[in-house]
Amino acid sequence: QVQLVESGGGLVQAGGSLRLSCTASTSTYRFNAIGWHRQAPGKQRELVASTSYTGVTNYADSVKGRFTISRNNAKSTMYLQMNSLKPEDTAVYYCNVPLNSPNWGQGTQVTVSS
């Protein structure tokens, strides 16, 4: 089982930026699609962004143009650059490696104040 550790969350004002990181215990070269999900209070967990081994990316409509997912397989790390943050982005963010597997990180809280 892959161990995942997220970091980079915090409290930021609307319009601000954060960069999340997710480091895996094993090489991410092995995996095709990896991604980030989030879960806001009282809501279901939703897929925010994913990236394939070849660099094909997909984003939820709500974050397109504001969030950028990337990966560095040499460092076994995935990133989520979040710009122009909105209060509705407030959630716990989880990395999922490989995508749609039962491997999740512990989550990192992102809080955006208005």
C-alpha beads as a LAMMPS data file, in Angstrom:
LAMMPS data file: protein, C-alpha beads

114 atoms
113 bonds

1 atom types
1 bond types

-500.0 500.0 xlo xhi
-500.0 500.0 ylo yhi
-500.0 500.0 zlo zhi

Masses

1 110.0

Atoms # bond

1 1 1 0.000 0.000 0.000
2 1 1 1.232 3.469 -0.873
3 1 1 1.693 5.897 2.005
4 1 1 0.857 9.489 1.129
5 1 1 1.659 12.668 3.032
6 1 1 0.071 15.991 2.123
7 1 1 1.256 19.425 3.167
8 1 1 0.775 23.064 2.291
9 1 1 -2.713 23.772 3.522
10 1 1 -3.607 26.744 5.678
11 1 1 -5.691 29.865 6.095
12 1 1 -5.677 32.408 3.285
13 1 1 -7.785 35.372 2.274
14 1 1 -9.953 35.263 -0.815
15 1 1 -7.853 35.950 -3.884
16 1 1 -4.769 34.419 -2.330
17 1 1 -2.752 31.374 -3.294
18 1 1 -1.589 28.112 -1.769
19 1 1 0.507 25.240 -3.046
20 1 1 -0.276 21.750 -1.835
21 1 1 2.222 18.888 -1.981
22 1 1 1.697 15.150 -1.772
23 1 1 4.684 12.857 -1.338
24 1 1 4.353 9.126 -1.890
25 1 1 6.289 6.352 -0.167
26 1 1 6.963 4.674 -3.499
27 1 1 7.954 5.878 -6.908
28 1 1 5.102 7.508 -8.779
29 1 1 6.624 6.398 -12.078
30 1 1 4.507 3.270 -11.592
31 1 1 1.222 5.102 -11.770
32 1 1 -0.669 6.567 -14.661
33 1 1 -3.384 8.805 -13.277
34 1 1 -3.005 10.497 -9.885
35 1 1 -5.106 13.262 -8.464
36 1 1 -6.466 15.569 -5.798
37 1 1 -9.906 15.414 -4.210
38 1 1 -11.532 17.690 -1.663
39 1 1 -14.332 17.416 0.854
40 1 1 -16.135 20.390 2.290
41 1 1 -18.225 20.124 5.484
42 1 1 -21.523 18.418 4.782
43 1 1 -20.600 17.623 1.187
44 1 1 -19.375 14.587 -0.680
45 1 1 -15.743 14.204 -1.623
46 1 1 -15.174 15.489 -5.145
47 1 1 -12.377 15.157 -7.675
48 1 1 -10.611 18.471 -8.151
49 1 1 -7.825 17.634 -10.584
50 1 1 -5.952 14.715 -12.070
51 1 1 -2.885 14.180 -14.200
52 1 1 -1.724 11.235 -16.247
53 1 1 1.833 9.954 -16.643
54 1 1 1.989 11.708 -20.010
55 1 1 0.876 15.015 -18.516
56 1 1 -2.738 15.055 -19.599
57 1 1 -4.674 17.003 -16.980
58 1 1 -8.337 17.279 -16.053
59 1 1 -10.010 19.756 -13.737
60 1 1 -13.373 20.234 -12.112
61 1 1 -15.238 23.086 -13.778
62 1 1 -15.204 25.025 -10.516
63 1 1 -11.391 25.268 -10.468
64 1 1 -10.492 25.503 -14.153
65 1 1 -8.186 28.413 -14.844
66 1 1 -7.320 28.804 -11.165
67 1 1 -5.743 25.493 -10.111
68 1 1 -2.811 23.685 -11.703
69 1 1 -1.859 20.089 -10.993
70 1 1 1.639 18.802 -11.636
71 1 1 3.852 15.882 -10.725
72 1 1 7.547 15.237 -10.234
73 1 1 8.048 11.500 -10.502
74 1 1 11.729 11.769 -9.583
75 1 1 10.643 13.153 -6.211
76 1 1 7.523 10.968 -5.955
77 1 1 5.590 14.156 -5.392
78 1 1 2.435 15.708 -6.777
79 1 1 1.464 19.355 -6.450
80 1 1 -1.665 21.470 -6.625
81 1 1 -1.082 25.173 -7.205
82 1 1 -4.213 27.041 -6.187
83 1 1 -4.613 30.672 -7.228
84 1 1 -7.462 33.168 -6.930
85 1 1 -8.868 31.184 -4.044
86 1 1 -12.519 31.600 -3.127
87 1 1 -14.349 30.876 0.139
88 1 1 -16.083 27.977 -1.607
89 1 1 -12.671 26.314 -2.029
90 1 1 -12.599 25.749 1.725
91 1 1 -12.269 22.003 2.295
92 1 1 -9.948 19.214 3.324
93 1 1 -7.821 18.287 0.331
94 1 1 -6.695 14.695 -0.213
95 1 1 -4.294 13.196 -2.683
96 1 1 -5.193 9.880 -4.287
97 1 1 -2.429 7.747 -5.768
98 1 1 -3.179 6.050 -8.042
99 1 1 -6.449 7.747 -8.955
100 1 1 -9.561 5.900 -7.820
101 1 1 -7.538 3.545 -5.618
102 1 1 -8.048 3.133 -1.850
103 1 1 -4.771 4.981 -1.223
104 1 1 -5.428 8.364 0.380
105 1 1 -3.365 10.812 2.325
106 1 1 -4.422 12.128 5.734
107 1 1 -5.734 15.343 4.196
108 1 1 -4.710 18.962 4.545
109 1 1 -7.131 21.719 5.537
110 1 1 -7.557 24.709 3.264
111 1 1 -9.587 27.605 4.634
112 1 1 -10.342 30.662 2.527
113 1 1 -11.742 33.671 4.346
114 1 1 -13.879 36.296 2.644

Bonds

1 1 1 2
2 1 2 3
3 1 3 4
4 1 4 5
5 1 5 6
6 1 6 7
7 1 7 8
8 1 8 9
9 1 9 10
10 1 10 11
11 1 11 12
12 1 12 13
13 1 13 14
14 1 14 15
15 1 15 16
16 1 16 17
17 1 17 18
18 1 18 19
19 1 19 20
20 1 20 21
21 1 21 22
22 1 22 23
23 1 23 24
24 1 24 25
25 1 25 26
26 1 26 27
27 1 27 28
28 1 28 29
29 1 29 30
30 1 30 31
31 1 31 32
32 1 32 33
33 1 33 34
34 1 34 35
35 1 35 36
36 1 36 37
37 1 37 38
38 1 38 39
39 1 39 40
40 1 40 41
41 1 41 42
42 1 42 43
43 1 43 44
44 1 44 45
45 1 45 46
46 1 46 47
47 1 47 48
48 1 48 49
49 1 49 50
50 1 50 51
51 1 51 52
52 1 52 53
53 1 53 54
54 1 54 55
55 1 55 56
56 1 56 57
57 1 57 58
58 1 58 59
59 1 59 60
60 1 60 61
61 1 61 62
62 1 62 63
63 1 63 64
64 1 64 65
65 1 65 66
66 1 66 67
67 1 67 68
68 1 68 69
69 1 69 70
70 1 70 71
71 1 71 72
72 1 72 73
73 1 73 74
74 1 74 75
75 1 75 76
76 1 76 77
77 1 77 78
78 1 78 79
79 1 79 80
80 1 80 81
81 1 81 82
82 1 82 83
83 1 83 84
84 1 84 85
85 1 85 86
86 1 86 87
87 1 87 88
88 1 88 89
89 1 89 90
90 1 90 91
91 1 91 92
92 1 92 93
93 1 93 94
94 1 94 95
95 1 95 96
96 1 96 97
97 1 97 98
98 1 98 99
99 1 99 100
100 1 100 101
101 1 101 102
102 1 102 103
103 1 103 104
104 1 104 105
105 1 105 106
106 1 106 107
107 1 107 108
108 1 108 109
109 1 109 110
110 1 110 111
111 1 111 112
112 1 112 113
113 1 113 114
